[in-house]
Amino acid sequence: MRDLDETDLRIIELLAANARRSYSDIGEDVGLSGPAVSDRVQRLQDSGVLRRFTVDVDRSQLRAGVPVFVRLAVGRGAMSALRERIAADSAVEHLFVTADEELMFYGRAEATGVRDWLDDLVGDADVREREVTVVDDVEWTPALGGVEFALTCAECGNTVDSEGEIERLGDDVYHFCCPSCRSRFVERYERMEAGAE
């Protein structure tokens, strides 16, 4: 595994802004040929840094409805099931979970049925508090600028450098700072897999 550099970060930024941008166009920006950019993108995918290319859909152009931002304070033990239910709802576009057991999401509800939609969505889940805000405008611009770019060890949380190792388990790719972290993680993963059968 090689170190990720500023060129990798710039390629990711350009793809985040427009995933359909051609490799030759990206190459002009970063000073590489189109095939060299293609190789880097493939390495980023193989290492698990890039997981997929997506389409950014402006749902307001496709669907009517009232844009709302909802904050729910969730009781202990209720988060997992409620999160799954909300994430599966076609009206929900973005979902956030905080460390202090709050679930927040943005979605579009029918103009005359916001309360009914939310009641159906929450069901009998243990929700201690809820707040609904009608949204006037939305802009979603994920960016990588200003962030330190480093992979983190899946076992201990240390930074993974050029000496690190990669392991694919199931459909996921994991990064490790050293062979001992890798072996501990893989051993625990295999035990859990065997216990699940």
Backbone as a ProteinNet text record, in pm:
[ID]
protein_1_A
[PRIMARY]
MRDLDETDLRIIELLAANARRSYSDIGEDVGLSGPAVSDRVQRLQDSGVLRRFTVDVDRSQLRAGVPVFVRLAVGRGAMSALRERIAADSAVEHLFVTADEELMFYGRAEATGVRDWLDDLVGDADVREREVTVVDDVEWTPALGGVEFALTCAECGNTVDSEGEIERLGDDVYHFCCPSCRSRFVERYERMEAGAE
[TERTIARY]
84.1	0	88	58.5	138.3	67	141.6	80.8	-14.9	-123.2	-213.2	-154.1	-161.9	-98.3	-198.5	-148.4	-233.4	-304.3	-238.6	-301.5	-423.7	-411.9	-527.1	-641.4	-608.5	-710.7	-778.5	-701.4	-758.5	-848	-806.1	-889.4	-1022.6	-1019.1	-1142.1	-1230.6	-1169.6	-1247.1	-1316.3	-1243.1	-1300.8	-1413.1	-1396.1	-1501.6	-1622.6	-1597.5	-1709.1	-1792.3	-1725.8	-1797.3	-1873	-1815.9	-1879.6	-1824.6	-1899.2	-1853.4	-1846.5	-1904.6	-1901.9	-1787	-1705.9	-1594.5	-1497.7	-1448.8	-1361.1	-1223.3	-1158.3	-1024.3	-923.8	-941.3	-848.5	-867.4	-991.9	-1018.9	-957.8	-973.8	-913.2	-761	-708.1	-563.3	-506.7	-580	-534.4	-523	-616.6	-616.3	-501.2	-471	-369.7	-234.1	-223	-93.4	-58.3	-159.8	-138.7	-212	-177	-250.5	-382.3	-475.7	-602.6	-583.8	-497.5	-475.1	-413.4	-326.1	-266.9	-373.9	-467.9	-578.9	-665.4	-691.7	-770.1	-705.3	-573.2	-500.8	-517	-505.2	-519	-660.8	-760.6	-898.9	-921.2	-866	-880.5	-815.6	-696.6	-630.5	-713	-771.5	-856.3	-980.1	-1033.7	-1147.7	-1103.9	-991.1	-942.7	-911.6	-863.8	-828.7	-949.7	-1064.7	-1186.3	-1206.2	-1114.8	-1131.7	-1249.6	-1256.1	-1372.4	-1460.3	-1583.2	-1672.5	-1765.5	-1813.9	-1907.5	-1917.3	-1970.2	-1999	-2150.3	-2196.3	-2340	-2392.7	-2522.8	-2591.8	-2650.2	-2630.8	-2686.7	-2816.7	-2928.5	-3059.6	-3122.3	-3169.7	-3245.6	-3390.1	-3424.5	-3556.9	-3669.1	-3637.2	-3741.7	-3791.7	-3710.6	-3753.1	-3842.5	-3834.8	-3908.7	-4034.3	-4033.9	-4141.9	-4185.8	-4315.4	-4367.1	-4360.1	-4385.9	-4387.4	-4318.9	-4338.7	-4280.7	-4145.4	-4037.5	-3906.9	-3899.2	-3868.7	-3862.9	-3732.2	-3688.3	-3574	-3630	-3606.8	-3665.3	-3554.3	-3571.4	-3478.9	-3557.8	-3509	-3574.4	-3474.8	-3513.6	-3435	-3489.7	-3404.7	-3448.8	-3407.5	-3497.8	-3468.8	-3369.1	-3305.4	-3206.1	-3267.2	-3195.9	-3240.1	-3332.5	-3380.4	-3475.7	-3406.9	-3280.1	-3213.1	-3203.4	-3158.9	-3131	-3254.4	-3363.7	-3485	-3543	-3542.4	-3596.8	-3511.2	-3380.9	-3290.6	-3317.2	-3332.7	-3361.1	-3492.4	-3594.6	-3726.5	-3721.5	-3655.6	-3648	-3562.6	-3450	-3361.8	-3432.2	-3524.4	-3594.5	-3708.5	-3749.6	-3860.4	-3816.6	-3891.5	-3851.6	-3853.1	-3921.2	-3926	-3803.9	-3724.4	-3607.7	-3485.7	-3417.6	-3301.3	-3168.6	-3160.8	-3036.6	-3070.8	-2985.9	-3008.5	-2880.1	-2891.1	-2775	-2804.7	-2706.4	-2719.5	-2609.5	-2647.9	-2549.4	-2506	-2395.4	-2342.4	-2431.2	-2514.9	-2600.5	-2743.9	-2756.1	-2884.1	-2989.7	-2946.5	-3042.3	-3035.3	-3148.9	-3158.2	-3216	-3144.7	-3191.3	-3201.3	-3302.6	-3314.2	-3384.2	-3353.8	-3416.1	-3498.4	-3618.2	-3703.2	-3812.4	-3899.5	-4011.2	-4141.1	-4228.8	-4357.8	-4468.8	-4582.8	-4698.1	-4739.3	-4779.7	-4808.9	-4913.3	-5012.9	-5120.3	-5105.8	-4994.4	-4984.2	-4852.7	-4784.7	-4653.4	-4664.4	-4761.2	-4776.3	-4810.6	-4902.6	-4940	-4821.7	-4748.6	-4630.2	-4529.4	-4502.6	-4405.6	-4455.1	-4584.7	-4640.7	-4625.9	-4654.9	-4639.3	-4493.6	-4404.4	-4262.5	-4205.4	-4240.3	-4188.4	-4258	-4387	-4460.8	-4459.8	-4435.3	-4435.7	-4294.8	-4198.3	-4060.3	-4053.4	-3958.2	-3937.4	-3869.4	-3950.3	-3900.2	-3938.3	-3838.6	-3862.8	-3894	-3843.7	-3861.1	-3852	-3930.8	-3919.7	-3940.1	-3868.3	-3873.9	-3876.5	-3971.3	-3985.2	-3969	-3881.3	-3856.8	-3883.7	-3964.4	-3986.3	-3863.4	-3806.8	-3682.2	-3712.8	-3644.8	-3664.1	-3575.9	-3449.7	-3355.9	-3255.1	-3205.6	-3111	-2993.9	-2875.6	-2757.6	-2671	-2637.4	-2557.6	-2427.3	-2319	-2190.7	-2080.4	-2077	-1968.4	-1835.6	-1736.9	-1606.5	-1496	-1381.7	-1267.4	-1162	-1180.7	-1082.6	-1065.1	-941.2	-912.9	-910.8	-925.3	-919.1	-786.4	-740.4	-619.3	-659.4	-585.7	-624.3	-537.7	-594.2	-519.9	-617.8	-574.4	-654.7	-632.1	-733.3	-726.8	-732.5	-652.3	-648.4	-783.1	-841.3	-970.9	-962.6	-843.8	-827.7	-796.7	-696.3	-651.2	-676	-711.7	-739.7	-619.4	-500.3	-381.2	-384.8	-302.4	-292.4	-221.7	-273.7	-214.6	-119.8	6.8	103.8	139.4	249.7	288.2	320.6	346.3	371.8	242.5	129.1	1.6	-39.8	-146.7	-197.9	-347.4	-394.5	-536.2	-590.3	-714.6	-780.4	-923.9	-968.7	-1108.2	-1179.9	-1283.7	-1364.8	-1509.5	-1566.1	-1700.5	-1696.3	-1784.3	-1788.8	-1711.2	-1647.5	-1581.5	-1430.1	-1364.7	-1218.6	-1177	-1081.5	-1032.5	-884.3	-842.2	-703.1	-643.8	-516.6	-449.1	-310.4	-266.2	-136.1	-22.2	-51.8	54.1	-4.9	81.1	32	-39.5	4.2	-60.2	-203.1	-226	-363.3	-449.7	-393.5	-466.8	-505.6	-411.1	-440	-540.9	-533.1	-630.7	-771.1	-781.4	-910.8	-970.5	-888	-935.4	-978.2	-900.2	-934.6	-1069.1	-1090.6	-1216.3	-1332.1	-1310.5	-1410.9	-1452.3	-1354.5	-1384	-1457.8	-1422.8	-1495.9	-1642.7	-1661.9	-1799.7	-1879	-1813.9	-1879.1	-1916.9	-1826	-1852.2	-1966.1	-1972.6	-2078.1	-2213.8	-2214.1	-2340	-2403.5	-2327.3	-2379.8	-2453.8
-118	0	123.4	220.5	342	452.7	558.2	673.2	744.6	796.5	882.1	1022	1091.7	1222.7	1329.9	1451.7	1564.7	1543.2	1471.9	1444.4	1355	1252.9	1167	1250	1339.8	1422.7	1512.2	1570.5	1656.8	1577	1456	1370.3	1341.1	1310.9	1283.9	1408.7	1526.2	1651.1	1673.4	1651.9	1672.9	1573.9	1448.3	1349.3	1377.3	1430	1464.7	1577.4	1671.2	1782.4	1736.6	1640.6	1591.6	1452.7	1350.2	1212.4	1170.1	1249.8	1216.4	1285.6	1358.3	1429.2	1328.7	1356.9	1261.3	1256.8	1142.3	1126.9	1219.8	1245.8	1337.5	1480.1	1518.3	1650.2	1662.6	1558.4	1556.9	1562	1487.4	1484.7	1621.8	1701.4	1838	1919.9	1899.5	1973.8	1932.7	1800.6	1750.8	1724.3	1744.8	1726.5	1581.9	1499.8	1359.2	1329	1217.7	1172.2	1108.6	1096.1	1030	888.1	804.3	669.3	668	765.9	771.7	804.2	892	923.2	799.3	728	604.7	504.1	489.7	398.7	441.2	570.8	620.2	597.3	624.3	602.7	454.1	366.4	223	182.9	238.3	208.5	261.2	378.8	433.8	346.2	290.6	198.7	66.9	12.8	-113.9	-104.7	12.7	30	63.6	90.4	118.9	265.8	353.4	496.5	548.1	512.6	543.4	419.6	433.8	318.4	311.9	427.2	426.5	565.8	573.5	700.3	715.8	835.3	854.3	965.7	977.4	1084	1176.6	1306.8	1406.2	1456.5	1410.8	1443.3	1556.9	1659.6	1765.2	1717.3	1656	1595.3	1697.5	1824.8	1926.6	1942.7	1905.8	1913.8	1795.3	1689.5	1567.8	1548	1603.4	1572.1	1699.8	1716.2	1827	1788.1	1879.9	1850.5	1959.8	1954.7	2052.8	2000.7	2076.8	2032.6	2056.5	1950.9	1962.2	1903	1959.6	1905.4	1863.2	1736.9	1680.3	1638.4	1672.9	1629	1546.2	1424.7	1335.7	1297.2	1316.6	1266.2	1127.1	1026.7	887	820.1	739.2	665.1	552.8	508.6	400.6	275.4	215.2	91.7	109.2	230.7	252.7	299.7	339.6	404.2	314.2	191.9	105.7	83.5	40.9	12	138.4	249.1	373.6	426.9	415.2	460.4	383.7	252.5	170.8	212.1	233.2	269.4	404.1	501.4	635.1	632.8	562.8	555.7	491.3	400.5	330.1	412.3	518.7	598.9	678.8	670.1	733.9	886.4	943.7	1089.4	1145.6	1059.2	1103.8	1106.3	1222.6	1238.8	1229.9	1284.4	1282	1243.5	1159.6	1110.3	1125.9	1175.6	1196.8	1138.3	1074.4	1022.8	1085.4	1145.7	1209.6	1114.8	1149.6	1065.6	1066.9	1168.1	1174.2	1129.9	1028.5	961.6	1052.5	1141.1	1217.7	1172.7	1169.9	1132.6	1253.8	1298.7	1413.9	1374.7	1425.7	1394.3	1505.6	1509.1	1604.1	1523.4	1570.9	1502.4	1594	1536.4	1612.5	1540.6	1614.7	1558.7	1627.7	1559.7	1621.1	1743.9	1847.4	1976.5	1967.2	1882.1	1875.3	1756.5	1687.4	1567.7	1550	1658.8	1646.3	1570	1607.8	1543.5	1395.1	1362.8	1222.2	1141.4	1198.8	1131.1	1101.1	1200.8	1182.7	1080.8	1085.1	987.5	845.3	825.7	693	649.6	743.4	713.4	673	744.9	718.4	597.6	581.1	468	471.6	355.7	346.8	352.5	401.5	411.4	507.3	482.7	565.5	696.5	796	927.9	1024.2	1078.9	1166.7	1309.2	1348.6	1486.7	1490.7	1577.5	1592.5	1738.8	1777.4	1914.9	1910.5	1981.1	1984.1	2128.3	2148.6	2281	2277.6	2371.6	2383.9	2454.1	2396	2444.2	2534.8	2649	2743.2	2710.2	2670.1	2642.5	2538.8	2458.7	2353	2357.7	2339.2	2323.2	2216.4	2115.1	2002.5	2003.1	2043.3	2056	1988.3	1856.5	1788.8	1822.6	1857.8	1895.5	1835	1817.8	1761.5	1865.8	1987.4	2091.9	2119.8	2142.2	2176.6	2059	1937.8	1822.7	1751.8	1694.2	1613.4	1478.8	1432.7	1313.4	1197.3	1106.6	990	877.3	755.9	639.3	604.5	545.8	510.2	359.1	306.9	163.1	118.6	15	-36.4	-100.6	-137.1	-203	-104.2	-19	65.4	214.9	254.6	395.3	479.3	421	495.5	524.7	620.2	653.5	541.1	509.5	405.4	473.6	430.5	487.5	385.4	408	320.1	178.5	158.1	24	-50.8	15.5	-43.9	-160.1	-225.8	-342.7	-327	-396.5	-393.9	-536	-549	-679.6	-661.7	-743.7	-742	-854.9	-818.3	-915	-894.7	-995.1	-979.9	-878	-779.5	-674.7	-549.8	-551.4	-431.9	-444.1	-328.6	-321	-251.6	-309.4	-254.7	-222.4	-114	-70.3	-87.7	-129.6	-154.9	-92.4	-46.5	18.2	-83	-207.4	-306.9	-447.9	-548	-686	-736.9	-695.2	-746.6	-693.5	-567.1	-513.9	-589.3	-613.9	-686.9	-825.4	-897.6	-1035.4	-1037.7	-943.4	-938.3	-911.8	-817	-780.9	-897.5	-959.7	-1071	-1188	-1216.4	-1326.7	-1300.3	-1178.6	-1144.6	-1149.1	-1100.6	-1102.1	-1246.3	-1333.9	-1474.3	-1543.6	-1510.7	-1567.8	-1522.7	-1394.7	-1342.4	-1405.8	-1422.6	-1486.9	-1631.1	-1702.6	-1843.3	-1850.8	-1755.7	-1752.5	-1720.5	-1648.1	-1608.2	-1722.1	-1822.7	-1933.8	-2036.7
0	0	0	-87.5	-91.6	-16.2	20.6	87.3	-6.2	49.4	-26.6	-25.7	-137.9	-147.1	-187.1	-206.3	-241.9	-377.1	-467.2	-597.1	-577.8	-491.1	-461.4	-402.9	-308.9	-246.1	-349.4	-440.1	-543.3	-638.7	-674	-759.6	-691.3	-562	-487.3	-483.4	-461.4	-461	-595.4	-704	-837	-865.3	-823.6	-843.2	-754	-632.3	-543.6	-603.9	-671.8	-734.9	-858.9	-933.6	-1055.7	-1086	-1047.9	-1065.3	-1211.3	-1301.1	-1444.2	-1517.3	-1445	-1506.9	-1568.1	-1686.5	-1755.5	-1689.1	-1702.3	-1644.9	-1712.7	-1840.4	-1908.4	-1857.4	-1827.9	-1771.5	-1631.8	-1551.9	-1418.5	-1431.3	-1528	-1549.9	-1580.6	-1658	-1687	-1559.8	-1467.9	-1342.1	-1250.4	-1245.7	-1150.9	-1214.4	-1344.8	-1410.3	-1441.4	-1468.3	-1504.3	-1634.6	-1695.9	-1813.5	-1769	-1861.9	-1832.1	-1779.5	-1844.4	-1792.9	-1652	-1622.1	-1487.6	-1383.7	-1419	-1328.8	-1310.5	-1418.7	-1411.3	-1316.7	-1324.9	-1234.6	-1089	-1063.2	-925	-872.8	-956.8	-915.1	-884.7	-967.9	-943.7	-811.4	-780.9	-652.3	-534.7	-551.2	-445.2	-423	-530	-516.9	-453.1	-498.4	-444	-295.2	-252	-110.7	-25	-87.5	-12.4	18.7	-25.3	-1.1	-83.1	-209.7	-293.9	-296.7	-251.1	-246.8	-365.7	-412.5	-524.1	-582.5	-701.3	-766.6	-763	-729.6	-711.9	-801.2	-802.2	-873.3	-767.9	-784.8	-693.4	-754.1	-702	-757	-676.3	-743.3	-678	-670.5	-557.7	-544.5	-550.2	-519.6	-526.9	-669.5	-768.3	-907.8	-944.9	-867.7	-900.1	-815.5	-697.1	-604	-531.9	-523.5	-445	-298.3	-212.6	-70.8	7.9	136	226.4	273.8	250.6	300.2	451.1	525.7	671.9	724.9	837.2	911	1045.8	1082.7	1204	1298.7	1426.3	1531	1631.7	1658.1	1753	1862.5	1988.1	2101	2130.5	2116	2118.2	2248.8	2304.1	2425.9	2402	2508	2498.8	2438.3	2345.6	2284.1	2165	2140.8	2031.2	1903.3	1912	1798.8	1676.1	1691.4	1577	1489.3	1550.2	1473	1411.2	1487.1	1435.6	1321.6	1335.1	1229.3	1099.2	1109.1	990	924.3	1006.8	954.3	882.8	942.5	882.8	756.6	760.2	643.3	524.1	549.2	441.7	381.3	446.3	396.7	273.6	165.6	39.5	47.7	144.8	157.2	230.2	293.1	369.8	278.7	275.3	188.6	263.2	384	462.1	605.3	664.7	800.1	879.2	1002.1	1088	1225.9	1287.6	1423	1506.9	1620.1	1706.2	1816.9	1881	1988.2	2112	2127.6	2246.1	2217.5	2129.4	2103.3	2040.7	1951.3	1873.6	1728.7	1665.8	1526.2	1452.8	1349.7	1273.8	1127.3	1059.5	917.2	842.1	712.2	620.1	521.5	494.1	398.1	346.4	264.3	207.5	242.1	306.3	347.1	269.6	256.6	191.1	271.6	203.2	266.4	376.8	359.6	459.1	552.8	548	630.6	702.7	738.5	802.9	934.7	1018.4	1149.1	1134.1	1042.5	1020.6	966.9	871.8	816	925.7	1009.7	1116.9	1219.9	1253.3	1348.1	1294.2	1164.9	1103.5	1102.7	1074	1065.1	1200.5	1304.2	1438.4	1500.7	1473.5	1529	1680.7	1741.9	1887.9	1947.3	1870.2	1919.2	2037.9	2124.7	2243.5	2203.5	2169	2132.5	2244	2312.3	2426.6	2385.1	2269.1	2225.9	2074	2012.2	1867.4	1829.6	1726.5	1678.8	1526.1	1466.3	1320.9	1274.1	1176.6	1121.5	971.3	922.7	778.9	721.3	615.6	557.3	438.3	434.5	325.2	205.7	230.5	121.9	168.8	76.1	108.5	12.3	66	-17.8	46.7	-30.5	19.6	-57.6	7.1	-62.9	17.4	18.6	88.7	21.2	101.4	47.6	132.6	70.8	141.7	172.6	125.4	148.2	296.4	337.5	475.7	571	521	610.4	592.6	700.1	691.1	634	536.4	463.8	508.5	586.5	632.2	660.6	636	669	814.8	877	1018.1	1033.7	1123.7	1150.8	1207.6	1151.2	1195.4	1333.1	1377	1506.4	1617.9	1599.4	1710.1	1689.1	1567.1	1541.8	1504.4	1500.6	1460	1311.1	1268.9	1126.7	1052.2	934.5	850.1	752.4	753.3	660.1	553.1	484.2	373.4	418.5	546.7	600	633.2	617.3	655.6	567.1	610.7	540.1	515.4	413.5	375.6	382.8	428.2	431.6	386.2	292.9	249	321.2	397.4	471	428.8	367.6	312.2	200.3	207.4	105.1	146.1	262.2	314.2	309.4	295	295.8	425	497	622.5	609.4	676.6	673.8	813.3	818.1	945.1	943.8	1061.9	1071.9	1078	1120.3	1134.7	1123.2	1104	1091.6	1216.3	1336.1	1457.5	1470.9	1435.5	1438.1	1337.7	1220.4	1117.7	1167	1224.4	1266.7	1381.7	1477.6	1587.1	1532.5	1440.8	1384	1305.1	1220.4	1136.8	1224.9	1329	1420.3	1487.9	1537.6	1602.7	1501.5	1381.4	1275.9	1244.1	1229.3	1197.1	1310.3	1435.9	1551.6	1549.9	1521.2	1518.4	1403.2	1288.2	1173.9	1207.8	1273.5	1309.4	1411.6	1503.9	1604.5	1546.6	1434.8	1371.3	1292.7	1262.4	1181.1	1260.7
[MASK]
+++++++++++++++++++++++++++++++++++++++++++++++++++++++++++++++++++++++++++++++++++++++++++++++++++++++++++++++++++++++++++++++++++++++++++++++++++++++++++++++++++++++++++++++++++++++++++++++++++++

